[in-house]
Amino acid sequence: MPSHRSWAGSDSRCIGRAGLVLAAALGLLCAGSPRAEAQDPAIVVTPGDERAFHAAVQLFKDEAAPASAERAGELRRLIGEGMEYSGVLLPLADDAFLGEMQTQALSGRRRYDCADWAQGGADALVEGIIRRKRQQLSVEYQVWDTARCRRIAEGTIEQPDSEMVRLGRLVADAVVKGFTGTAGVSGTEIAFISDRSGEREVWVMDADGGRQRAATRGDSIKSFPDWTPDGGAILYTSHQRKKQPALFLTSRGDYRPGPILTRILDDRPKYRGVFDPTGENLALVTSLNGAAEIFRVDRRGRELRRLTRSGAIDISPSWSPDGTQIVFISDRSGAPQLYIMNDEGGELRRLSFNGSYNTAPAWSPDGKWIVYETRVGGQFDIWLIDPSGEVNVPLVSHRRSDESPAWSPDSRKIAFSSTRRGKADIYVVDVNGENLRRLTERQGVNLQPSWGPFAR
Amino acid sequence: MSAERVMQWLDPEGEGGLSLRQAMLLSLAAHLVLVALLSLTPTAEPIFMPPSISIDLLAALPSPASEAPKPVPVPVPVAKPKPKPKVKILPKQAPSATAKPRARPKPEPIKRRERPKEMSYDDALAKLRKEIGEPAPVVAAPQQVAKAPTTGAPVARGVKISPEVAAWMLRTKKHIRSNLITPLEFRESGLVAELVVELAADGRVMGEPELVRSSGNPYYDDNAKRAILKSSPLPAPPKAGRRTIIFTPEE
C-alpha cells in the first residue's frame, strides 16, 4: 500500500537522521504525523488582527442590450458595497489595481497574472460578463484566489433590470462564500414592525436598510414577524379589535396569504408563531387557564401537542438549528428566565441564572449562541449565552433599551431595536460587538426585527 | 598575583629581575593557570526549546466549545449604576503576565565569575522576542482562557534547537501572521490545520504547501495555504528543506 510505504519511509528517515539521544522524541514525531523534518519543531501560527480580505472587482464586460455606459460601473459599486457589508471582503481601491480594470473575457482554467494582482494587495479577483437572457440581466462571474492562483467561485445570476441592487448583492455574497464557505448576507432581507404609516404593520427592508417597503396593510396591529425558512412568506400576529390575536401569513410567492391555523384552538388567543428550521412545524404560544403556554403544531394545523405545563407564563420560543430543542422564557421561578426543552416538551432545564428579567431569546443558526435581552436597571441590554449556560457575556449595552435581537442567517450579525435615539429604530451589530449601524431613520417606531434566510 | 607584578617579572630591566630559568617556570605556571581557567569557563549551552513556539492569543469571541471548563457566571449589575460603553467588545484581556519587572540583585563587592544559569524556555523566548522586536504575549483573563485544543498533535518535548533556528522560527511566524487574514468564523476553537512547505535557501516557498492534517474545514485549510503563499519568500531559513507549519486559533 502506498500509504504504508510512506509511513515506513518517514520513520526510517527520521531515525536515520536523529542521534541516539533524541531518538525517542523523534520517534513520537514521526509516528504521529508525516512531518517534514522530525528534528524541526513545527511553527505554530495564531490569528492576527486582519479580518477582511481585499478583492479587486473589475468592471464587468457589458454585452447586454440596450447598451449602457453606466451599468457596469453601477454593478461594480453594488458588489463592493455588498462585500463591505459582509465584513469579510473589502473592495480594492482603484489605484491599487496592477492588472486590467475591465474584464476582457472570462479566464480559462489558468491565469498568468495572479502575481501582479497579489502584488497590488488583492486576495481575490472578481471578473464577469453582463448579458441579457430571457428579458433579464444575466451576470456570469468568476472569483480567483490570487495567492493560490485558483478559481474558487463561479456562477451565473439572473435578475430583472429593476433588481440591479439585488444582482450586485448576490454576486458579493457569492464572493464571500468562495472565501469562507458561508455566503454573505448583503442580499438578505429583514422584516420588522413599524407604525410609520399609521397602524403597526409588517415592513421589509434590505439587510443594509435599503428599499424599505410595507408587507401588510390593514386596520389591525401586527407583531412578531417570522420568516418561513425558504423566505417565501412572513408569519405575523394580528390584533384586531374585539377579536382574539390570530396568526396570518403575508406572501410573495408560493404561500397563500391570510390567516393560518384557524381550525385549532379557535377559542383561544394565538399570541405568536415561530417556524421550525424545516418550515413544517410551528411553536405556538397560546393561553390556557390564564397562563401562556407553548404548543407545537404542523403548519396545516395537525398534530397539536402541548409542550409546557407549568401553569406559569411560557412564551418567546426559538428553535435550535437542528429543530430538536426550543429555548423559551418562563417565569416559573418567580422571574422571567431562559429555559430549554426538547421538541416534545421533555428534558427541561433552566439556562439563565443571572438577572431578574431575561427575555426574547434567539438561537443562532450555527447553534453556538443564544442571544437575549436582560433588564439592567431600568432598561434592557443584549447578552449572549451559550446553550450549555457556561458562557454568558454582554453584547450591546446602552443607557437606553436595546431589545428583540435577531440573528443573520450566517450567525455573523445581530439585528435589534433600540431607543438610543428616542423612538425605537432597527440596528445591526456584528456578533463580536463591532460595526454597529442603524438601518431605520426615525420614521415612526420600528420594532421586532426578523432576519430572512440567505438570498437565492 | 597581579598582572602588573607578572609584567615586572618579565621585564629584564626592571627592579628585582629574575633569572631566565625562573622566568620560564613562571611563564609555564601562568600558562597552566590560564588553561585551567579556560577549561572551567562554561561553553554556550544550546537553548532548550519545546517543539513549538506560540504567538500571543488575540481577542476573539469566546467559543462556547472551548471556554473555561467551569461555569463563569457574569453577574448582571442590577442595582448599581454601571459605566456605559456604547458597544462592548469581548473578551477583555488581562495585562501581560510577562511584563512583571524582575528584581535586580544587589551588586556584590567582590566580583566573582559564576557559571551562568541555564536559560529557561521562557527566558530564551523573551530574549528572542526582544531581539526581533516582537511584543510579549498577552495572557487572557483566567475566566476566559480557552482550553487547549485536543488536536492529537504529536508532542515531542526535549527537542533541542539552536538559537539561530529559534530566532528564524519567530521571525517566520511573525511574517506569516502578518499575511494571515482571519474572519470571525475561522477563529473558532478546534480548527487546526497542519501543512508542510518546501523552502528554498532564500526562503522562497517551492510549490503549494502540502496539507498533512486538515482542520475539517476546507476553507480554513485553503486560507492557511493562502497565508503561506502570500508570505513567500519567508525569512531565509538556516537550512533549506521541508518545514511544518500549524495554523490554530488559539495557543
Interface residues (C-beta under 8 A of the other chain):
Chain A: L22 A25 L26 L28 L29 A31 G32 S33 P34 R35 A36 E37 A38 Q39 D40 P41 A42 I43 V44 V45 T46 P47 G48 D49 E50 R51 A52 F53 G87 V88 A118 D123 D145 A147 R148 I152 F179 T180 G181 T182 F353 N354 G355 S356 K368 W369 T374 R375 V376 G377 W383 D386 P387 S388 G389 E390 V391 N392 V393 P394 L395 V396 S397 H398 R399 R412 V429 D430 V431 N432 G433 E434 L436
Chain B: M49 P50 P51 S52 I53 S54 I55 D56 L57 L58 A60 L61 P62 S63 P64 A65 E67 A68 K70 P71 V72 P73 V74 P75 V76 P77 V78 P81 K82 K84 P85 K86 V87 K88 I89 L90 P91 G152 A153 P154 V155 A156 R157 G158 V159 K160 I161 V165 M169 T172 K173 I176 R177 S178 L180 I181 T182 P183 L184 E185 F186 R187 E194 V196 V197 E208 V212 R213 N217 P218 Y219 D222 N223 A224 K225 R226 A227 L229 K230 G241 R242 R243 T244 I245 I246 F247 T248 P249 E250 E251
